Amino acid sequence: MASLVALQVQNRAMEEVTGAQLIAESLKAQKVEYMFGIVGVPVIEVAMAAQAAGIKYVGMRNEQAVEACRLYSKFSARPSSLEAIPSVIEKAVRTSLYGRPGACYVDIAGDMVNAKVDRSKVSFVSCCPAPPVSLADHGAITQAISVLKAAKRPLVIVGKGAAYGRAEIALREFVEMSGLPFLPTPMGKGVLPDDHPNCVAAARSRALLQADVVLLLGARLNWILHFGLPPRFDPDVKVIQVDLCAEEMGNNVRPAVALLGDINAIVTQLLTCVRQDGWKYPSDTEWWNSLKDKIAANAKISKALALQSTLPMNYYTVFHHVSQLLPHDCIIVSEGANTMDIGRTMLNNYLPRHRLDAGTFGTMGVGLGFAIAAAAVERSENKGRRVVCVEGDSAFGFSGMEVETMCRYNLPVVIIVVNNNGIYSGVDPETWKEMAKMGDLTSIAPPVTLLPEARYDEIMTAFGGRGFLVRTVEELCSALQLSLTDWEKPSLLNVLIDPSSDRKQQEFPWLTRSNL
């Protein structure tokens, strides 16, 4: 009997575990719920181990240049041994969450995936704690309030850092108590509702150009905000910069006040001061009147474009009717050129962290992947939120085969492809035929053109989803209403618009001017 017991103990002590199992178990210990990947040897073993560990695996179709991610990651490492895998993965997860959130890269050699090690020799690491919360210096808070009080034309810019920091409750109270106008960045939309009376997104250019004090909440003065420089900003603008990342302070514009720390905590500090002082920016100032006049003027122009009854439809007509049908709690994913830019102004977000788009790098091809991830999480949380992916036809082409992924997992994503037959602009079928008669299209066709009226809807139907070819407002509304009621399969609306449709006239050209 003693020998038998000793043998059992020895067997337990000598339990072997593979590298794939260590990867999966380490991710599970860090409370990772989903894994997205493209399998091949030896990734297959990692995916299977993840499922065995209780992680949901979603197999994708569009393989990106993953190795290139190393240069843009907050942390990258290659475990030196099987025993080191849990600690390296814990550090990667912790680093991705602490400070400014960001991607991390762990490179595991292929021969380590199927290699084995005695489990007793591995030091497993528990889940990393929640990120610590830091406050800004009290003196700096007092200085920031003084700068705000002295402003004649103040503006709050709400960045995605405010969304990551879950600052929506404190920020709403601060904005309403202080009476300040605010402008969301693309992924800051929804932290405060886009239809909030203090939102001046419809007067963006004027707000940025004429503001004399900007309270910058978790946003970077990069190309999306024109680097904070003239001619888009006042050369003498004072910036109160609130950020979690010390290295971000002073990039492009030196701040009048730098508030380093957690966005939610700092907004709460500012709110406390405003509440104690009883200060509120007046609603009848020349600044507020100027912003409201511009909002009304731009709304009038957009409405005139939206209500045009000519066919093919234009962007504004499409977005006007889509916006009227989308549920307020839907998750909007968007990418493209004009499609994304116009969609940012016409498709409102009412809740925080309900919008995903191409973001800081402007990378096309991310939309369908974002939508799949959002739909997978929504399925597990079961909150009844629809995921709506609004794509330009060029952007859809980067990862269009992911519709098979949606159909494979029965993810009820609604895809709206706004199809203008090209990149920025295209040509109609008749013009395309005439060009083809003239000779080799590789020499004749404008580089921005795509195949006119391409049947993207048939790609979806080929895999078992719903596909709709849409030419009119009536077809658009009918197809979207039907798609929003279908929770069993994904849908794709291929919305054909005027190839020459464009944005309304802008006050400023974009960063890179074109001769087109």
C-alpha positions as CSV (number, residue, x, y, z in Angstrom):
1,M,0.0,0.0,0.0
2,A,2.8,2.4,0.9
3,S,4.5,1.7,-2.5
4,L,1.2,2.4,-4.3
5,V,0.7,5.7,-2.5
6,A,4.3,6.7,-3.3
7,L,3.8,5.9,-7.0
8,Q,0.6,8.0,-7.1
9,V,2.4,11.0,-5.6
10,Q,5.3,10.6,-8.0
11,N,2.9,10.5,-10.9
12,R,1.3,13.7,-9.8
13,A,4.6,15.4,-9.3
14,M,5.8,14.3,-12.8
15,E,2.7,15.6,-14.6
16,E,3.8,17.1,-17.8
17,V,2.3,20.2,-19.5
18,T,2.9,21.5,-23.0
19,G,3.8,25.0,-24.0
20,A,0.4,25.3,-25.6
21,Q,-1.3,24.4,-22.3
22,L,0.9,26.9,-20.4
23,I,-0.1,29.6,-22.9
24,A,-3.8,28.9,-22.5
25,E,-3.8,28.4,-18.8
26,S,-1.7,31.6,-18.3
27,L,-4.2,33.6,-20.4
28,K,-7.1,32.1,-18.5
29,A,-5.5,33.0,-15.2
30,Q,-5.4,36.6,-16.5
31,K,-9.2,36.4,-17.1
32,V,-8.9,36.4,-20.9
33,E,-12.2,35.2,-22.3
34,Y,-11.6,35.3,-26.1
35,M,-8.8,34.3,-28.4
36,F,-8.8,35.4,-32.0
37,G,-6.5,33.8,-34.5
38,I,-5.7,32.0,-37.7
39,V,-4.6,28.4,-37.2
40,G,-1.8,26.6,-38.8
41,V,0.9,24.4,-37.3
42,P,1.7,24.9,-34.4
43,V,-1.0,27.5,-33.7
44,I,-3.6,24.7,-33.9
45,E,-2.4,23.3,-30.6
46,V,-2.6,26.7,-28.9
47,A,-6.2,27.2,-30.1
48,M,-7.2,23.7,-28.9
49,A,-5.5,24.3,-25.6
50,A,-7.4,27.6,-25.2
51,Q,-10.7,25.9,-25.8
52,A,-9.8,23.2,-23.3
53,A,-8.9,25.9,-20.7
54,G,-12.4,27.5,-21.2
55,I,-11.3,30.3,-23.5
56,K,-13.6,31.0,-26.5
57,Y,-11.7,30.7,-29.8
58,V,-12.7,32.7,-32.9
59,G,-11.0,31.7,-36.1
60,M,-10.4,34.6,-38.4
61,R,-9.6,34.9,-42.1
62,N,-7.5,38.0,-42.6
63,E,-3.9,37.4,-41.5
64,Q,-2.0,40.6,-40.9
65,A,1.8,41.1,-40.6
66,V,1.9,40.3,-36.9
67,E,5.7,40.5,-36.6
68,A,5.5,44.2,-37.6
69,C,3.4,44.8,-34.4
70,R,6.5,44.4,-32.3
71,L,7.7,47.9,-33.1
72,Y,4.3,49.5,-32.1
73,S,3.7,47.5,-28.9
74,K,4.0,48.7,-25.4
75,F,5.8,45.5,-24.4
76,S,7.3,42.7,-26.5
77,A,9.1,39.6,-25.2
78,R,10.0,36.1,-26.1
79,P,9.9,33.7,-23.1
80,S,13.3,32.0,-22.6
81,S,11.8,28.8,-21.4
82,L,8.5,27.0,-20.9
83,E,8.7,27.8,-17.2
84,A,8.8,31.6,-18.0
85,I,5.6,31.6,-20.0
86,P,3.1,32.4,-17.2
87,S,5.2,35.4,-15.9
88,V,5.7,36.8,-19.4
89,I,2.0,36.6,-20.2
90,E,1.0,38.1,-16.9
91,K,3.4,41.0,-17.6
92,A,2.0,41.5,-21.1
93,V,-1.6,41.6,-19.9
94,R,-0.7,43.9,-17.0
95,T,1.3,46.2,-19.3
96,S,-1.6,46.4,-21.8
97,L,-3.9,47.6,-19.0
98,Y,-1.7,49.8,-16.9
99,G,-1.1,53.4,-17.9
100,R,-2.3,54.2,-21.4
101,P,-3.9,51.0,-22.7
102,G,-2.1,49.4,-25.6
103,A,-1.2,46.2,-27.5
104,C,1.6,43.9,-26.3
105,Y,3.4,41.3,-28.2
106,V,4.6,37.9,-26.9
107,D,6.6,35.8,-29.4
108,I,6.7,32.1,-28.6
109,A,9.0,29.9,-30.6
110,G,7.2,27.2,-32.5
111,D,9.2,24.3,-31.0
112,M,8.1,25.5,-27.5
113,V,4.4,25.0,-28.3
114,N,4.6,21.2,-28.2
115,A,7.5,20.8,-25.9
116,K,6.7,19.5,-22.4
117,V,7.8,20.4,-18.9
118,D,7.1,19.1,-15.4
119,R,4.1,21.2,-14.1
120,S,5.7,21.3,-10.7
121,K,8.6,23.3,-12.1
122,V,6.4,26.0,-13.4
123,S,5.6,29.1,-11.2
124,F,2.0,30.0,-12.1
125,V,1.1,33.7,-11.7
126,S,-2.3,34.9,-10.4
127,C,-4.4,37.5,-12.2
128,C,-2.9,41.0,-12.2
129,P,-4.7,43.5,-10.0
130,A,-6.7,46.4,-11.4
131,P,-4.6,49.4,-12.5
132,P,-3.7,51.8,-9.6
133,V,-5.5,55.2,-9.7
134,S,-3.4,58.3,-9.5
135,L,-4.6,61.9,-8.8
136,A,-3.2,65.2,-10.1
137,D,-1.3,67.6,-7.9
138,H,-3.8,69.7,-6.0
139,G,-1.9,72.9,-6.9
140,A,-2.2,72.1,-10.6
141,I,-5.9,71.5,-10.2
142,T,-6.3,74.9,-8.7
143,Q,-4.3,76.5,-11.5
144,A,-6.4,74.7,-14.1
145,I,-9.6,76.0,-12.6
146,S,-8.1,79.6,-12.6
147,V,-7.2,79.2,-16.3
148,L,-10.7,78.0,-17.2
149,K,-12.4,80.8,-15.3
150,A,-10.3,83.4,-17.1
151,A,-11.2,81.9,-20.5
152,K,-13.5,83.8,-22.9
153,R,-13.9,81.0,-25.4
154,P,-13.3,77.7,-23.5
155,L,-13.6,74.2,-25.0
156,V,-13.5,70.7,-23.6
157,I,-12.1,68.0,-25.9
158,V,-13.2,64.5,-24.9
159,G,-10.8,61.9,-26.1
160,K,-10.9,58.1,-26.1
161,G,-8.8,58.2,-22.9
162,A,-12.0,59.5,-21.1
163,A,-13.8,56.4,-22.5
164,Y,-11.0,54.0,-21.4
165,G,-11.0,55.7,-18.0
166,R,-14.8,55.4,-17.6
167,A,-15.1,59.0,-16.8
168,E,-18.6,59.5,-18.2
169,I,-20.5,60.0,-14.9
170,A,-18.1,62.6,-13.4
171,L,-17.6,64.2,-16.8
172,R,-21.3,64.7,-17.5
173,E,-21.7,66.3,-14.1
174,F,-18.7,68.5,-14.7
175,V,-19.8,69.7,-18.1
176,E,-23.4,70.4,-16.9
177,M,-22.3,72.2,-13.7
178,S,-19.6,74.3,-15.5
179,G,-21.7,75.0,-18.6
180,L,-18.7,74.4,-20.9
181,P,-19.0,73.4,-24.6
182,F,-17.4,70.0,-25.5
183,L,-16.2,68.3,-28.6
184,P,-15.6,64.6,-28.8
185,T,-12.8,63.0,-30.8
186,P,-14.0,60.1,-33.0
187,M,-13.6,57.4,-30.4
188,G,-14.5,59.8,-27.6
189,K,-18.0,59.9,-29.1
190,G,-20.6,58.7,-26.6
191,V,-18.7,59.4,-23.4
192,L,-21.3,62.2,-23.3
193,P,-24.3,61.7,-25.7
194,D,-23.8,63.3,-29.1
195,D,-27.2,65.0,-28.7
196,H,-26.2,66.6,-25.4
197,P,-27.0,70.4,-25.6
198,N,-23.3,71.2,-24.8
199,C,-21.9,69.2,-27.7
200,V,-20.5,71.4,-30.4
201,A,-19.4,68.6,-32.8
202,A,-21.4,70.2,-35.6
203,A,-19.3,73.4,-35.2
204,R,-16.0,71.5,-34.9
205,S,-13.8,73.8,-37.1
206,R,-15.0,77.0,-35.5
207,A,-14.7,75.5,-32.0
208,L,-11.1,74.4,-32.6
209,L,-10.0,77.6,-34.4
210,Q,-11.4,80.2,-32.0
211,A,-11.1,78.5,-28.6
212,D,-8.7,80.4,-26.3
213,V,-8.6,77.7,-23.6
214,V,-8.8,73.9,-24.3
215,L,-9.3,71.3,-21.6
216,L,-7.8,68.2,-23.3
217,L,-9.2,65.1,-21.7
218,G,-7.3,61.9,-22.7
219,A,-6.8,63.0,-26.3
220,R,-3.5,63.5,-28.2
221,L,-2.7,66.5,-30.2
222,N,-1.9,64.4,-33.3
223,W,-3.1,64.5,-36.9
224,I,-6.7,63.9,-35.8
225,L,-6.6,67.2,-33.8
226,H,-4.3,68.9,-36.4
227,F,-1.5,68.8,-33.9
228,G,-3.0,71.7,-32.0
229,L,-1.4,74.2,-34.3
230,P,-2.4,77.0,-36.7
231,P,-4.3,77.4,-38.9
232,R,-6.7,75.0,-37.3
233,F,-6.0,76.3,-33.7
234,D,-5.5,79.8,-32.3
235,P,-1.7,80.3,-32.1
236,D,-2.1,81.6,-28.5
237,V,-4.5,78.9,-27.3
238,K,-3.9,77.7,-23.7
239,V,-4.1,73.9,-23.3
240,I,-4.9,72.2,-20.0
241,Q,-3.7,68.7,-20.7
242,V,-5.1,65.8,-18.8
243,D,-3.4,62.5,-19.6
244,L,-2.4,59.2,-18.0
245,C,0.9,59.2,-19.9
246,A,3.6,61.6,-18.7
247,E,5.5,61.2,-22.1
248,E,2.4,62.7,-23.8
249,M,2.6,66.0,-22.0
250,G,3.8,68.8,-24.2
251,N,3.7,67.0,-27.5
252,N,3.3,69.6,-30.3
253,V,1.9,72.2,-27.9
254,R,3.3,73.0,-24.4
255,P,0.4,72.9,-21.9
256,A,-0.4,75.9,-19.7
257,V,-1.3,73.3,-17.1
258,A,-0.4,69.6,-17.1
259,L,-2.6,67.2,-15.0
260,L,-1.1,63.8,-14.9
261,G,-3.2,60.9,-13.7
262,D,-6.4,58.9,-14.1
263,I,-8.9,60.8,-16.2
264,N,-11.9,59.9,-14.1
265,A,-10.1,60.9,-10.9
266,I,-8.9,64.2,-12.3
267,V,-12.3,65.1,-13.6
268,T,-13.7,64.4,-10.2
269,Q,-11.1,66.7,-8.7
270,L,-12.1,69.5,-11.2
271,L,-15.7,68.9,-10.4
272,T,-15.1,69.2,-6.7
273,C,-13.5,72.6,-7.2
274,V,-16.3,73.8,-9.5
275,R,-18.9,72.6,-7.1
276,Q,-17.2,74.4,-4.1
277,D,-16.8,77.6,-6.1
278,G,-20.2,77.6,-7.6
279,W,-18.7,78.8,-10.9
280,K,-20.5,78.3,-14.2
281,Y,-19.6,79.6,-17.7
282,P,-22.5,81.8,-18.8
283,S,-24.8,80.3,-21.5
284,D,-25.5,83.7,-23.1
285,T,-21.9,84.6,-24.1
286,E,-20.8,85.7,-27.6
287,W,-18.8,82.4,-27.8
288,W,-21.9,80.2,-27.1
289,N,-24.0,82.3,-29.6
290,S,-21.3,81.9,-32.3
291,L,-21.1,78.1,-31.8
292,K,-24.9,77.7,-31.9
293,D,-25.1,79.8,-35.1
294,K,-22.5,77.6,-36.8
295,I,-24.2,74.4,-35.6
296,A,-27.5,75.6,-37.0
297,A,-25.9,76.6,-40.3
298,N,-24.2,73.3,-40.8
299,A,-27.3,71.4,-39.8
300,K,-29.2,73.2,-42.5
301,I,-26.7,72.3,-45.1
302,S,-26.6,68.7,-44.1
303,K,-30.3,68.4,-44.0
304,A,-30.7,69.8,-47.5
305,L,-28.2,67.2,-48.8
306,A,-29.9,64.4,-46.7
307,L,-33.4,65.2,-48.1
308,Q,-32.4,65.2,-51.8
309,S,-34.6,62.7,-53.6
310,T,-32.4,62.2,-56.7
311,L,-31.0,58.8,-57.5
312,P,-28.4,57.4,-57.0
313,M,-28.5,58.5,-53.4
314,N,-25.7,60.6,-51.8
315,Y,-23.9,60.0,-48.5
316,Y,-26.0,62.3,-46.5
317,T,-29.3,60.7,-47.7
318,V,-28.0,57.3,-46.7
319,F,-26.7,58.3,-43.2
320,H,-29.8,60.4,-42.5
321,H,-32.1,57.4,-42.9
322,V,-29.7,55.0,-41.2
323,S,-29.4,57.2,-38.2
324,Q,-33.2,57.3,-37.8
325,L,-33.4,53.5,-37.6
326,L,-30.4,52.6,-35.5
327,P,-31.1,51.7,-31.8
328,H,-29.5,54.2,-29.4
329,D,-27.6,51.4,-27.6
330,C,-26.1,49.9,-30.8
331,I,-22.3,49.5,-31.2
332,I,-21.2,51.3,-34.3
333,V,-18.1,50.1,-36.2
334,S,-17.0,52.3,-39.0
335,E,-14.1,52.6,-41.5
336,G,-13.5,54.1,-44.9
337,A,-12.7,57.6,-46.3
338,N,-15.8,59.7,-46.8
339,T,-17.9,56.9,-45.3
340,M,-16.1,57.2,-41.9
341,D,-15.7,61.0,-42.0
342,I,-19.3,61.8,-42.8
343,G,-20.6,58.9,-40.6
344,R,-18.8,60.5,-37.6
345,T,-20.9,63.6,-37.9
346,M,-24.3,62.0,-38.8
347,L,-24.4,58.7,-36.8
348,N,-24.8,59.6,-33.2
349,N,-23.4,57.7,-30.2
350,Y,-25.3,58.0,-27.0
351,L,-23.3,55.6,-24.8
352,P,-19.6,55.4,-23.9
353,R,-17.4,52.7,-25.6
354,H,-20.0,52.1,-28.3
355,R,-18.0,53.2,-31.3
356,L,-14.9,51.7,-33.0
357,D,-13.3,53.1,-36.1
358,A,-9.9,53.2,-37.8
359,G,-8.5,55.4,-35.0
360,T,-5.1,57.0,-34.7
361,F,-3.4,55.1,-37.5
362,G,-6.3,55.3,-39.9
363,T,-5.8,51.6,-40.7
364,M,-8.3,50.2,-43.2
365,G,-9.4,46.6,-42.9
366,V,-10.0,46.6,-39.1
367,G,-13.8,47.1,-39.2
368,L,-15.0,43.6,-39.7
369,G,-12.6,42.2,-37.1
370,F,-13.8,44.9,-34.6
371,A,-17.4,43.9,-35.4
372,I,-16.8,40.2,-34.9
373,A,-15.2,40.9,-31.5
374,A,-18.0,43.2,-30.4
375,A,-20.6,40.7,-31.5
376,A,-18.9,37.8,-29.7
377,V,-18.8,39.8,-26.5
378,E,-22.4,40.9,-26.9
379,R,-23.5,37.3,-27.3
380,S,-21.9,36.4,-24.0
381,E,-23.2,39.4,-22.2
382,N,-26.6,39.2,-23.8
383,K,-27.6,42.8,-23.4
384,G,-29.6,43.0,-26.6
385,R,-27.3,45.4,-28.4
386,R,-26.9,45.3,-32.1
387,V,-23.5,45.6,-33.8
388,V,-23.7,47.7,-36.9
389,C,-20.6,47.9,-39.2
390,V,-20.6,50.8,-41.6
391,E,-18.0,50.4,-44.4
392,G,-16.8,52.1,-47.5
393,D,-16.6,49.7,-50.4
394,S,-12.8,50.0,-50.5
395,A,-12.5,49.5,-46.7
396,F,-14.8,46.4,-46.9
397,G,-12.5,44.9,-49.6
398,F,-9.5,44.7,-47.2
399,S,-11.1,42.0,-45.0
400,G,-14.4,41.2,-46.7
401,M,-13.9,37.4,-46.3
402,E,-14.6,37.9,-42.6
403,V,-18.3,37.6,-43.5
404,E,-17.6,33.9,-43.6
405,T,-16.4,34.1,-40.0
406,M,-19.7,35.9,-39.1
407,C,-21.8,33.3,-40.8
408,R,-19.7,30.4,-39.3
409,Y,-20.4,31.6,-35.8
410,N,-23.9,32.9,-36.5
411,L,-22.9,36.4,-35.3
412,P,-25.8,38.8,-36.3
413,V,-23.7,41.7,-37.4
414,V,-25.4,44.2,-39.7
415,I,-22.9,45.4,-42.4
416,I,-23.8,48.5,-44.4
417,V,-21.4,49.0,-47.4
418,V,-21.7,52.5,-48.8
419,N,-20.7,51.7,-52.3
420,N,-19.6,54.6,-54.5
421,N,-17.6,52.4,-56.9
422,G,-14.2,53.7,-55.7
423,I,-11.8,55.2,-53.2
424,Y,-13.1,58.7,-52.6
425,S,-15.0,58.6,-55.9
426,G,-15.7,56.2,-58.7
427,V,-17.4,56.0,-62.1
428,D,-20.8,54.7,-63.2
429,P,-21.2,51.4,-65.1
430,E,-21.7,53.2,-68.5
431,T,-18.5,55.2,-68.1
432,W,-16.6,52.1,-67.1
433,K,-17.8,50.3,-70.3
434,E,-16.7,53.3,-72.4
435,M,-13.3,53.3,-70.8
436,A,-13.0,49.5,-71.5
437,K,-13.6,50.2,-75.2
438,M,-10.7,52.7,-75.2
439,G,-8.1,50.1,-74.4
440,D,-6.3,48.5,-71.4
441,L,-8.0,49.6,-68.2
442,T,-4.7,49.4,-66.3
443,S,-3.6,52.4,-68.4
444,I,-7.0,54.2,-68.6
445,A,-9.0,53.6,-65.4
446,P,-8.4,56.2,-62.7
447,P,-6.5,54.6,-59.8
448,V,-9.2,55.5,-57.4
449,T,-11.9,53.5,-59.3
450,L,-13.3,50.1,-58.3
451,L,-15.6,47.8,-60.3
452,P,-18.9,49.6,-60.6
453,E,-21.8,48.2,-58.6
454,A,-19.8,45.3,-57.3
455,R,-22.2,42.7,-55.7
456,Y,-20.8,42.7,-52.2
457,D,-24.2,41.5,-51.0
458,E,-23.8,38.2,-52.9
459,I,-20.6,37.5,-50.9
460,M,-22.7,37.4,-47.8
461,T,-25.5,35.3,-49.3
462,A,-22.9,32.8,-50.6
463,F,-22.1,31.9,-47.0
464,G,-25.7,31.8,-45.8
465,G,-26.2,35.3,-44.5
466,R,-28.7,37.9,-45.7
467,G,-27.7,40.1,-48.6
468,F,-29.5,43.2,-49.9
469,L,-28.9,45.3,-53.0
470,V,-30.1,48.8,-52.2
471,R,-30.7,51.6,-54.6
472,T,-33.5,53.7,-53.1
473,V,-34.5,55.1,-49.7
474,E,-37.4,52.7,-49.5
475,E,-35.1,49.7,-50.1
476,L,-32.6,51.0,-47.6
477,C,-35.2,51.4,-44.8
478,S,-36.8,48.1,-45.5
479,A,-33.6,46.1,-45.6
480,L,-32.2,47.8,-42.5
481,Q,-35.4,47.2,-40.5
482,L,-35.5,43.6,-41.5
483,S,-31.8,43.1,-40.6
484,L,-32.1,44.7,-37.2
485,T,-34.9,42.2,-36.3
486,D,-32.8,39.2,-37.3
487,W,-30.8,37.8,-34.4
488,E,-30.0,34.5,-36.2
489,K,-27.6,35.5,-39.0
490,P,-25.5,38.4,-40.3
491,S,-26.8,40.8,-43.0
492,L,-25.0,42.9,-45.6
493,L,-26.7,46.0,-47.2
494,N,-24.9,46.9,-50.5
495,V,-26.0,50.5,-50.8
496,L,-25.3,52.0,-54.2
497,I,-24.7,55.7,-54.1
498,D,-23.7,58.4,-56.6
499,P,-20.0,57.7,-57.6
500,S,-19.4,61.5,-57.5
501,S,-21.0,62.0,-54.1
502,D,-18.7,63.9,-51.7
503,R,-18.5,65.7,-48.4
504,K,-20.1,69.1,-48.0
505,Q,-17.6,71.9,-48.6
506,Q,-15.1,72.0,-45.8
507,E,-13.6,75.2,-44.3
508,F,-10.1,73.8,-44.3
509,P,-8.4,71.2,-46.6
510,W,-7.2,68.0,-45.0
511,L,-3.6,67.5,-44.0
512,T,-2.5,66.1,-47.4
513,R,-3.8,68.1,-50.3
514,S,-4.8,66.3,-53.5
515,N,-4.9,67.5,-57.1
516,L,-7.9,65.2,-57.7
